[in-house]
Amino acid sequence: MSRIVVTGGAGRLGRSLTSWLAAAGHDVLSLDRDTVPALDEAGVQQRAIDLGDADATRAALTDARADAVVHLAAIAVPFSAPEHEIMRANATLALSVLGGAVAAGIPRIVAASSPTVLGYGAPTGWVPDRLPLDERTPPRPWNAYALSKLLIEQTLAMLQRQTGDAVRYAAFRPCYVLTPDEWAGAPTQQGHTVRERLDDPALSAPAVFNYVDARDVAGFVDTLLAALGDIPNGETFFVGADDALARAPLADLIPRFFPGTEDVAAGLTGTAPAFSTAKARRLLGWGPQHTWRTELAAADAADSPRKDVPA
């Protein structure tokens, strides 16, 4: 198995990813400002570090003697800080970590981007050329968070132009990440529960009803790292569920929240999502294993007292 460094390993997605990789037999090191006891229990090594310090980051990555780096560390929520702070922080982290990984001689480098690079929700309106959205859809970021994520993808491309195929690169755009405790009722990243997001479409509409289980993202990353030497270098992938986080078809919902999309959304009937993972299936043989229907049903079953046991 591989020696893998995950930056931002103490974050929401980072905890699931590092634990998954460790359970799969990898030797995992989390680099983050914080350390969390749960990762120690999962067998993940942790090192507290300011990843914005390029010299310290390069030294830590060199000391790690890793086979791969997965870069997650970033301000993770749009408008959660002033725009200039989001841009500065995420750009600095990208250059520090990704450039440091190249300098450290790490041969596989993967970074998390975001579907927001496509620009949905722009104040001036948004009508895509087609739905579902995929990796061919032109990026049109309209805020600092989305622009910073596109910059991460461009930083990988810049480094690839420096190293060629001596280093293997990839970016992935995880949809709205949901963790196992959130299926059980814990608040999601925006403060609402999953059920509240389903009951009120206005809560999921800003993300165009996308979502993905954190365990599916972890499985994707594990699959991607194993395949980096066999696929074209520098690819970008959407990582999402096979359905939408909605009770009604998106052909009906999307035009309600994005005027002018009636024609492009018409094909999103049934449970079809707005984001395609066909590329990941084609190049990696990967597909998501979890849906909100199965996970909420499992949470309900876990909460229900057994009929043969007195309450």
LOMI-449484 format. One record per residue (C-alpha): residue in one letter; x, y, z. Coordinates in nm, 4 decimals. Each point is the difference from the previous one (the first is absolute). Layout:
BEGIN
+---------+----------+----------+----------+
! residuo !       c1 !       c2 !       c3 !
+---------+----------+----------+----------+
!       A !        X !        Y !        Z !
...
+---------+----------+----------+----------+
END
This chain:
BEGIN
+---------+----------+----------+----------+
! residuo !       c1 !       c2 !       c3 !
+---------+----------+----------+----------+
!       M !   0.0000 !   0.0000 !   0.0000 !
!       S !   0.0984 !   0.3664 !  -0.0322 !
!       R !   0.1251 !   0.2727 !   0.2293 !
!       I !  -0.2567 !   0.2817 !  -0.0481 !
!       V !   0.0008 !   0.3545 !   0.1350 !
!       V !  -0.3389 !   0.1712 !   0.0300 !
!       T !  -0.0032 !   0.3739 !   0.0644 !
!       G !  -0.3023 !   0.1202 !   0.1910 !
!       G !  -0.0416 !  -0.3492 !   0.1398 !
!       A !  -0.1732 !   0.1287 !   0.3146 !
!       G !  -0.2834 !   0.1600 !  -0.1998 !
!       R !  -0.3440 !  -0.1414 !  -0.0793 !
!       L !   0.1013 !  -0.1803 !  -0.3172 !
!       G !   0.3556 !  -0.0497 !   0.1208 !
!       R !  -0.1044 !  -0.2102 !   0.2980 !
!       S !  -0.2006 !  -0.2361 !  -0.2185 !
!       L !   0.2702 !  -0.0197 !  -0.2650 !
!       T !   0.2928 !  -0.0627 !   0.2318 !
!       S !  -0.1910 !  -0.2594 !   0.2024 !
!       W !  -0.1056 !  -0.1781 !  -0.3190 !
!       L !   0.3524 !  -0.0078 !  -0.1401 !
!       A !   0.1409 !  -0.1269 !   0.3286 !
!       A !  -0.2666 !  -0.2730 !   0.0179 !
!       A !   0.0920 !  -0.0976 !  -0.3568 !
!       G !   0.3541 !  -0.0677 !   0.1178 !
!       H !   0.1768 !   0.3190 !  -0.1011 !
!       D !   0.2504 !   0.1805 !   0.2198 !
!       V !  -0.1711 !   0.3373 !   0.0440 !
!       L !   0.1303 !   0.3318 !   0.1333 !
!       S !  -0.2338 !   0.2954 !   0.0569 !
!       L !   0.1528 !   0.3476 !  -0.0224 !
!       D !  -0.2352 !   0.2594 !   0.1485 !
!       R !  -0.0066 !   0.2881 !   0.2457 !
!       D !  -0.1973 !  -0.2287 !   0.2298 !
!       T !   0.0216 !  -0.3570 !   0.1197 !
!       V !  -0.3020 !  -0.2052 !   0.1050 !
!       P !  -0.0067 !  -0.3069 !   0.2289 !
!       A !  -0.2253 !  -0.1926 !  -0.2389 !
!       L !   0.2780 !  -0.0170 !  -0.2574 !
!       D !   0.2456 !  -0.1376 !   0.2548 !
!       E !  -0.2546 !  -0.2711 !   0.0733 !
!       A !  -0.0323 !  -0.0705 !  -0.3735 !
!       G !   0.3734 !  -0.0540 !  -0.0346 !
!       V !   0.0672 !   0.3294 !  -0.1799 !
!       Q !   0.3220 !   0.1824 !   0.0838 !
!       Q !  -0.0477 !   0.3721 !   0.0610 !
!       R !   0.2250 !   0.3021 !  -0.0094 !
!       A !  -0.1150 !   0.3511 !   0.0874 !
!       I !   0.1423 !   0.2507 !  -0.2479 !
!       D !  -0.0673 !   0.3355 !  -0.1614 !
!       L !  -0.0304 !  -0.1067 !  -0.3622 !
!       G !   0.0201 !   0.3615 !  -0.1073 !
!       D !   0.3677 !  -0.0055 !   0.0989 !
!       A !   0.1536 !  -0.1259 !  -0.3241 !
!       D !   0.3397 !  -0.0859 !   0.1497 !
!       A !  -0.1474 !  -0.1949 !   0.2901 !
!       T !  -0.2433 !  -0.1764 !  -0.2325 !
!       R !   0.2711 !  -0.1007 !  -0.2440 !
!       A !   0.2105 !  -0.1321 !   0.2879 !
!       A !  -0.2931 !  -0.1989 !   0.1422 !
!       L !  -0.0776 !  -0.1500 !  -0.3401 !
!       T !   0.3646 !  -0.0889 !  -0.0534 !
!       D !   0.0173 !  -0.1649 !   0.3424 !
!       A !  -0.3183 !  -0.1951 !  -0.0745 !
!       R !   0.1618 !  -0.1943 !  -0.2866 !
!       A !  -0.3469 !  -0.0473 !  -0.1413 !
!       D !  -0.1183 !  -0.1755 !  -0.3139 !
!       A !  -0.2913 !   0.2407 !  -0.0411 !
!       V !  -0.1505 !   0.3253 !   0.1255 !
!       V !  -0.3712 !   0.0801 !   0.0125 !
!       H !  -0.0528 !   0.3731 !   0.0519 !
!       L !  -0.3265 !   0.0891 !   0.1755 !
!       A !   0.1073 !   0.2879 !   0.2238 !
!       A !  -0.1882 !   0.3201 !  -0.0818 !
!       I !  -0.2660 !   0.2391 !   0.1197 !
!       A !  -0.2811 !  -0.2341 !  -0.0913 !
!       V !  -0.3184 !   0.2098 !  -0.0059 !
!       P !  -0.0784 !   0.2869 !  -0.2403 !
!       F !  -0.0414 !   0.3395 !   0.1705 !
!       S !   0.1075 !  -0.1423 !   0.3373 !
!       A !   0.2738 !   0.2646 !   0.0060 !
!       P !   0.0637 !   0.3225 !  -0.1921 !
!       E !   0.0610 !  -0.0657 !  -0.3677 !
!       H !   0.3618 !   0.1145 !   0.0072 !
!       E !   0.0739 !  -0.2283 !   0.2957 !
!       I !  -0.1502 !  -0.3040 !  -0.1742 !
!       M !   0.1995 !   0.0696 !  -0.3141 !
!       R !   0.3251 !   0.0645 !   0.1838 !
!       A !  -0.0302 !  -0.3019 !   0.2282 !
!       N !  -0.0997 !  -0.2540 !  -0.2631 !
!       A !   0.2513 !   0.1235 !  -0.2575 !
!       T !   0.2806 !   0.0020 !   0.2567 !
!       L !  -0.0844 !  -0.3507 !   0.1172 !
!       A !  -0.0089 !  -0.1299 !  -0.3580 !
!       L !   0.3420 !   0.1385 !  -0.0866 !
!       S !   0.1486 !  -0.1031 !   0.3329 !
!       V !  -0.1294 !  -0.3586 !   0.0008 !
!       L !   0.0010 !  -0.0893 !  -0.3683 !
!       G !   0.3291 !   0.1717 !  -0.0735 !
!       G !   0.1458 !  -0.1468 !   0.3170 !
!       A !  -0.1070 !  -0.3478 !  -0.1044 !
!       V !   0.1811 !   0.0367 !  -0.3319 !
!       A !   0.3113 !   0.1318 !   0.1760 !
!       A !  -0.0172 !  -0.2955 !   0.2405 !
!       G !   0.0013 !  -0.2443 !  -0.2916 !
!       I !  -0.3456 !  -0.1436 !   0.0671 !
!       P !  -0.1105 !  -0.1754 !  -0.3205 !
!       R !  -0.3814 !   0.0163 !   0.0326 !
!       I !  -0.1838 !   0.3237 !   0.0798 !
!       V !  -0.3775 !   0.0341 !   0.0269 !
!       A !  -0.1922 !   0.3121 !   0.1011 !
!       A !  -0.3617 !   0.0711 !   0.0890 !
!       S !  -0.1734 !   0.2645 !  -0.2081 !
!       S !  -0.3745 !   0.0718 !   0.0008 !
!       P !  -0.3042 !  -0.0120 !  -0.2293 !
!       T !  -0.0446 !   0.3700 !   0.0778 !
!       V !   0.2626 !   0.0802 !  -0.2650 !
!       L !  -0.2842 !  -0.0356 !  -0.2526 !
!       G !  -0.1625 !   0.3174 !   0.1277 !
!       Y !  -0.3530 !  -0.1098 !   0.0855 !
!       G !  -0.1872 !   0.2500 !   0.2133 !
!       A !   0.1595 !   0.3061 !  -0.1583 !
!       P !  -0.1968 !   0.3145 !   0.0896 !
!       T !  -0.0345 !   0.0903 !  -0.3669 !
!       G !  -0.1589 !  -0.3370 !  -0.0802 !
!       W !   0.1211 !  -0.3416 !  -0.1022 !
!       V !  -0.1108 !  -0.2124 !  -0.2936 !
!       P !   0.2455 !  -0.2794 !  -0.0873 !
!       D !   0.0515 !  -0.1206 !  -0.3541 !
!       R !  -0.1266 !  -0.3438 !   0.0976 !
!       L !  -0.0972 !  -0.2213 !   0.2911 !
!       P !   0.1230 !  -0.2110 !   0.1616 !
!       L !   0.3149 !   0.1974 !   0.0708 !
!       D !   0.3301 !  -0.1761 !  -0.0585 !
!       E !   0.3721 !   0.0649 !  -0.0338 !
!       R !  -0.0496 !   0.1572 !  -0.3443 !
!       T !  -0.2228 !   0.2737 !   0.1429 !
!       P !   0.1987 !   0.3276 !  -0.0115 !
!       P !   0.0963 !   0.1416 !   0.3407 !
!       R !  -0.1545 !   0.3399 !   0.0746 !
!       P !   0.0798 !   0.0798 !   0.3651 !
!       W !  -0.1710 !   0.3078 !   0.1412 !
!       N !   0.1323 !   0.0131 !   0.3578 !
!       A !   0.3364 !  -0.0319 !   0.1707 !
!       Y !  -0.0612 !  -0.3507 !   0.1277 !
!       A !  -0.0807 !  -0.1382 !  -0.3458 !
!       L !   0.2861 !   0.1921 !  -0.1559 !
!       S !   0.2417 !  -0.1323 !   0.2622 !
!       K !  -0.1090 !  -0.3550 !  -0.0778 !
!       L !   0.0554 !   0.0544 !  -0.3704 !
!       L !   0.3419 !   0.1382 !   0.0903 !
!       I !   0.0780 !  -0.3299 !   0.1746 !
!       E !  -0.0736 !  -0.1829 !  -0.3253 !
!       Q !   0.2157 !   0.2478 !  -0.1893 !
!       T !   0.2823 !  -0.0405 !   0.2527 !
!       L !   0.0036 !  -0.3718 !  -0.0754 !
!       A !   0.0104 !   0.0779 !  -0.3721 !
!       M !   0.2872 !   0.2455 !   0.0551 !
!       L !   0.1996 !  -0.2593 !   0.1903 !
!       Q !  -0.0711 !  -0.2618 !  -0.2642 !
!       R !   0.1499 !   0.2319 !  -0.2597 !
!       Q !   0.3123 !   0.0118 !   0.2172 !
!       T !   0.0361 !  -0.3720 !   0.0707 !
!       G !  -0.1763 !  -0.1752 !  -0.2868 !
!       D !  -0.0974 !  -0.3573 !   0.0735 !
!       A !   0.2738 !  -0.0454 !   0.2593 !
!       V !  -0.2738 !   0.0976 !   0.2479 !
!       R !  -0.3600 !  -0.1137 !  -0.0366 !
!       Y !  -0.2730 !   0.2517 !   0.0785 !
!       A !  -0.3788 !   0.0074 !   0.0296 !
!       A !  -0.2697 !   0.2277 !   0.1394 !
!       F !  -0.3433 !  -0.0993 !   0.1235 !
!       R !  -0.3145 !   0.2028 !   0.0637 !
!       P !  -0.1979 !  -0.1586 !   0.2841 !
!       C !  -0.3656 !   0.0942 !   0.0184 !
!       Y !  -0.1636 !   0.1113 !   0.3263 !
!       V !   0.1588 !  -0.2415 !   0.2478 !
!       L !  -0.2222 !  -0.1807 !   0.2497 !
!       T !   0.1466 !  -0.2044 !   0.2832 !
!       P !  -0.1482 !  -0.3042 !   0.1795 !
!       D !  -0.0932 !   0.2048 !   0.3075 !
!       E !  -0.1874 !   0.2444 !  -0.2218 !
!       W !  -0.2141 !  -0.2809 !  -0.1400 !
!       A !  -0.0852 !  -0.0725 !   0.3636 !
!       G !  -0.1195 !   0.3575 !   0.0540 !
!       A !   0.3043 !   0.2142 !   0.0773 !
!       P !   0.0011 !   0.3440 !  -0.1666 !
!       T !   0.1640 !   0.0203 !  -0.3415 !
!       Q !   0.2645 !   0.2555 !  -0.0949 !
!       Q !  -0.2610 !   0.2731 !  -0.0496 !
!       G !  -0.1728 !  -0.0771 !   0.3297 !
!       H !  -0.3074 !  -0.1849 !  -0.1331 !
!       T !  -0.0651 !  -0.3709 !   0.0320 !
!       V !  -0.0205 !  -0.2211 !  -0.3074 !
!       R !  -0.3741 !  -0.0388 !   0.0493 !
!       E !  -0.0441 !   0.3768 !   0.0170 !
!       R !   0.1925 !   0.0368 !  -0.3259 !
!       L !  -0.2284 !  -0.2558 !  -0.1595 !
!       D !  -0.3202 !   0.1491 !   0.1398 !
!       D !   0.0883 !   0.3531 !  -0.1133 !
!       P !   0.1483 !  -0.0042 !  -0.3534 !
!       A !   0.1190 !   0.3588 !   0.0443 !
!       L !   0.2692 !  -0.1279 !   0.2375 !
!       S !   0.1542 !  -0.2386 !  -0.2560 !
!       A !  -0.0620 !   0.2113 !  -0.3084 !
!       P !   0.3138 !   0.2186 !   0.0458 !
!       A !   0.2103 !  -0.3156 !  -0.0544 !
!       V !  -0.2276 !  -0.1119 !  -0.2866 !
!       F !  -0.1127 !  -0.2872 !   0.2250 !
!       N !   0.3386 !  -0.1733 !  -0.0086 !
!       Y !   0.1400 !  -0.2138 !   0.2812 !
!       V !   0.2363 !  -0.2886 !   0.0679 !
!       D !   0.0636 !  -0.2292 !   0.2933 !
!       A !   0.3415 !   0.0605 !   0.1596 !
!       R !   0.0731 !  -0.3730 !  -0.0163 !
!       D !  -0.0563 !   0.0057 !  -0.3748 !
!       V !   0.2502 !   0.2841 !  -0.0325 !
!       A !   0.2509 !  -0.2022 !   0.2001 !
!       G !  -0.0534 !  -0.3019 !  -0.2210 !
!       F !   0.0406 !   0.2183 !  -0.3068 !
!       V !   0.3309 !   0.1435 !   0.1218 !
!       D !   0.1345 !  -0.3463 !   0.0817 !
!       T !  -0.0987 !  -0.1201 !  -0.3481 !
!       L !   0.1438 !   0.3112 !  -0.1649 !
!       L !   0.3358 !  -0.0283 !   0.1737 !
!       A !   0.0345 !  -0.3593 !  -0.1125 !
!       A !  -0.0843 !   0.0918 !  -0.3599 !
!       L !   0.2064 !   0.3166 !  -0.0452 !
!       G !   0.2707 !  -0.1775 !  -0.1960 !
!       D !  -0.2498 !  -0.1544 !  -0.2399 !
!       I !  -0.2200 !   0.2970 !  -0.0957 !
!       P !   0.0882 !   0.3220 !  -0.1841 !
!       N !   0.1927 !   0.2387 !   0.2214 !
!       G !  -0.1677 !   0.3078 !   0.1446 !
!       E !  -0.3634 !  -0.1130 !  -0.0177 !
!       T !  -0.2851 !   0.1604 !   0.1939 !
!       F !  -0.3000 !  -0.1954 !   0.1301 !
!       F !  -0.3410 !   0.0737 !   0.1447 !
!       V !  -0.0788 !  -0.2158 !   0.3037 !
!       G !  -0.3675 !  -0.0169 !   0.0865 !
!       A !  -0.2970 !  -0.2203 !   0.0768 !
!       D !  -0.2025 !  -0.1735 !  -0.2685 !
!       D !  -0.3119 !   0.1962 !   0.0897 !
!       A !  -0.0949 !   0.3513 !   0.1074 !
!       L !  -0.0562 !   0.1230 !   0.3547 !
!       A !  -0.3639 !   0.0637 !  -0.0827 !
!       R !  -0.3343 !  -0.1733 !   0.0278 !
!       A !  -0.1266 !   0.1322 !  -0.3362 !
!       P !   0.1615 !  -0.0305 !  -0.3450 !
!       L !   0.2550 !   0.2678 !  -0.0807 !
!       A !  -0.1800 !   0.0628 !  -0.3282 !
!       D !  -0.2642 !   0.1667 !   0.2191 !
!       L !   0.2191 !   0.1452 !   0.2756 !
!       I !   0.2926 !   0.1593 !  -0.1822 !
!       P !  -0.2127 !   0.2426 !  -0.2083 !
!       R !  -0.1664 !   0.1182 !   0.3221 !
!       F !   0.3319 !   0.1238 !   0.1339 !
!       F !   0.1965 !   0.0675 !  -0.3183 !
!       P !  -0.2190 !   0.1912 !  -0.2469 !
!       G !   0.0514 !  -0.0859 !  -0.3651 !
!       T !   0.1123 !  -0.3587 !   0.0592 !
!       E !  -0.3253 !  -0.1693 !  -0.1007 !
!       D !   0.1396 !  -0.1416 !  -0.3242 !
!       V !   0.3395 !  -0.1171 !   0.1272 !
!       A !  -0.1534 !  -0.1533 !   0.3144 !
!       A !  -0.2754 !  -0.1875 !  -0.1852 !
!       G !   0.1971 !  -0.3230 !  -0.0171 !
!       L !   0.0621 !  -0.0206 !   0.3754 !
!       T !  -0.3015 !  -0.2162 !   0.0679 !
!       G !  -0.0484 !  -0.2483 !   0.2805 !
!       T !   0.2886 !   0.0074 !   0.2458 !
!       A !   0.2642 !   0.1168 !  -0.2519 !
!       P !   0.2644 !   0.2314 !   0.1537 !
!       A !   0.1258 !   0.3249 !  -0.1497 !
!       F !   0.3642 !  -0.1152 !   0.0155 !
!       S !   0.1359 !  -0.2916 !  -0.1996 !
!       T !   0.2577 !  -0.2480 !   0.1320 !
!       A !   0.0262 !  -0.1812 !  -0.3333 !
!       K !   0.3658 !   0.0944 !  -0.0412 !
!       A !   0.0954 !  -0.1609 !   0.3312 !
!       R !  -0.1858 !  -0.3138 !  -0.1032 !
!       R !   0.1663 !  -0.0058 !  -0.3411 !
!       L !   0.3594 !   0.0652 !   0.1066 !
!       L !   0.0030 !  -0.1453 !   0.3514 !
!       G !  -0.2876 !  -0.2447 !   0.0192 !
!       W !  -0.1222 !   0.1924 !   0.3049 !
!       G !  -0.3598 !   0.0636 !   0.0990 !
!       P !  -0.1660 !   0.1211 !   0.3221 !
!       Q !  -0.1455 !  -0.2544 !   0.2396 !
!       H !  -0.2254 !   0.2188 !   0.2150 !
!       T !  -0.3195 !   0.1970 !  -0.0616 !
!       W !  -0.2108 !   0.2125 !   0.2314 !
!       R !  -0.2828 !  -0.2496 !  -0.0305 !
!       T !   0.1997 !  -0.2957 !   0.1271 !
!       E !   0.1833 !   0.2001 !   0.2657 !
!       L !  -0.3096 !   0.1636 !   0.1482 !
!       A !  -0.1795 !  -0.3341 !  -0.0030 !
!       A !   0.2933 !  -0.1535 !   0.1870 !
!       A !  -0.0026 !   0.2874 !   0.2493 !
!       D !  -0.3734 !  -0.0482 !   0.0560 !
!       A !   0.0478 !  -0.3716 !   0.0542 !
!       A !   0.2763 !   0.0640 !   0.2519 !
!       D !  -0.2240 !   0.2415 !   0.1915 !
!       S !  -0.3013 !  -0.2320 !   0.0074 !
!       P !  -0.0267 !  -0.2320 !   0.3035 !
!       R !   0.0003 !  -0.3695 !  -0.0830 !
!       K !  -0.3509 !  -0.1413 !  -0.0007 !
!       D !   0.1072 !  -0.2994 !   0.2073 !
!       V !   0.1643 !   0.2156 !   0.2689 !
!       P !  -0.2171 !   0.2025 !   0.2449 !
!       A !   0.0559 !   0.3749 !  -0.0403 !
+---------+----------+----------+----------+
END
